[in-house]
Amino acid sequence: MPFHLQLGHMLRVTHRGPLLQRVAPDHLDGQTLLEHMEMQPSMPNATLAGIVEQCAGRLTILRMQEPFIQIRGCFVELPRKEELLFAGSLWVTELEALMELGIAGNMLPPNEPLIDLLMTHRLTMTAQQSSQRAHVAVREADSRRQIETLEEVNRHLDTAVRERTAELERINAELTHLLRSMPR
């Protein structure tokens, strides 16, 4: 559990996972949990007993602002009932967030689904972007086809107008000739 926290009396951090130590080396040890972390669900005046009563076994998110990390997991009361264990996993949505924290995929335990989830998320985002690009290309192709169709219709109309204009001029010329040839 590379992101675990063990809490003792007054919610003081007594142990923490190796990757949590790596990403926040100057935080937490010997300090109370809420000095550097927010907790969701929120418990501003949290105690060991209060956390056991309200949060044990339920999904909880711990958030640290500097460096920004979120850990989701749950609290478990340890056998002596004077300590709590927060068993959690890093919660990120982009592989780049791992790199920013200095964490490589091979640092995570083999049963950690985070890398698989991030890769699936990246593949989904890539597929979605490809789909959007294809949709735009189809719309542009449709627009080009519509423009080409309109241009073709315009060419036919221009040809028809020229033919009718020529026919009208011929008829007009014939009428003029007939009118001149009539006796007065």
N, C-alpha and C positions, 0 to 999 in steps of 0.2 A: 504494500500500500504506500506508494511513493508520496502521496499527498495526505497522509493521515495526520491527525492531531490527537494528542492525549492530554486531557485536562485534569488537573487536581483541584485541591482546595481553592476556593474563590475564583474558579475557572482559570487558574494559571496554567499556561502551557508548560507541560513537563517533557514532552517528546513531540517530535514532528518528523514526518517522512523525509527521506533524502532529497527528493526533488523539490519539496516545499522549502527545505533548507537552502537548496541551490538557488531558487528564484527569489527568495527573500532572506538572505543570510543575516541581516541585521535586525530582523523583526521577530517578535513572538516569544522567544525563549525567556521563561520566567515572568512574562507579562500576562495580563489577563486577556482573554480571547477578544473582548470587545474594544480593547485599546487600539487595535489595528484593523479589525474586521467588523463588517456589518453582517447581520444574520437575517435571513429570510426563511421562515416567518420572523418578523421583528420581535425581539424581547429586550427592551432597553435595560431592564433591571434583572437580567438573567441570573439564575443560580443553578447549581448542579441539580437540585431537586426540581426546579421549574423546568429545566431542559428535559429531564427524564420524563416528567409528567406530560409536557406539551409536544416534545419533538422526537423522543426516542422512537426509532423505527420508522420515522416519517422523512420524506425528502426534505432536505434543508440545503440552503445555498449559503456559503460563506464567501464574502467578497472583500478583497483588500484593494485599496485605491493605488498604493504606491509600493511596489509595482502592481499594475492592475491585473488581478487574477480572480477567477471565480472557481470555487470548488463546490461540486454538488455531491451530496451523499447523505448519510444519516448518523445520528448519535447512537451509541450503544453504551449502556451502563456496564462497567466492568465488575467482576465478581465481588470486589471489596466494597462496592457501593460508595466509594469515596472518589472514584475516578470515572471519567467518561472518555470514550474513544470516538472520534469523528472519523469514520471511514468514508473517504470521498475520492472523487476523480476530478481532474482538471476539466473545466467546461469552457471550451473554445469552439468557434465556428469556422476558423480559417487556419490552414496549416502555417501561414505566416506568423500567426500569434504564437505558435510553439517556438519558431525560430527567434522571435523577439525576446522570448523568455530564456533563450539559450538551451532549449530542450530539443533533442533529436528523438526521432521515433524509436530508435533502439534503446533509449533510456527507460522507456515505459515497459511495464511487465507484459509478457506475451498474452495474458488474458485481458489486457486493457483494450476495450473496443474503440477508443478514441480515434486512433489512426484509421481504422476501417470506416468509421463514421465520417471523418473528415475527407477521406478519399471518395466515399460515396457522395458526399455533399459537393465536392469539387466536380465529379463527373456529372452530377445532376445539373450544376450551374453551367458547365460547358455545353451539355446537351441543350439546355434551355437557350443559351446564347446562340448556338448553331440553329436552333429552330426559329429564333427571332430573325436571324440573318436570312434564313431561307424564306421566311414569310415576307420580309422586306423585298427580297429579290423577286419573288413571285408577284408582289404588288407592283414593283417597278416594271416587270415584264408585261403584266397586264396593262399597265398604263401605256407602255410603248406600243403594245398591240392595238390598244384603243386609239392611240394617236395615229398609228399607221392606217387603221381602218378609216378614221375620220379623214385623213389625207387622201386615201383612195376614193372615198365618197366625194370629197371636194373636187378631185380630178375629173370624176365622172360628171359631176354637176357643171363644172367649167366647160367640159366638152359639149354637154347638152345645151348649155346657154349659148356657146359659140355657134353650134349647129342651128339652133332656133333663131338666133340673131341673123345668121346668114340667110336662112329661109325667109325671115321677115323682110330683109333687105331685097331679096330677089322678088318677093311678092310685091313689095312697095314699088320696085323698079318696073314690074310688069303693069301694075295699076297706073303708074305715072305715064307709061307709054300708051296704054289704052285710053287714058283721059285725054292725052294730047292728040290722039288719032281720031277722036270723035269730032263730028261736025259741031260747029258752034251754033 
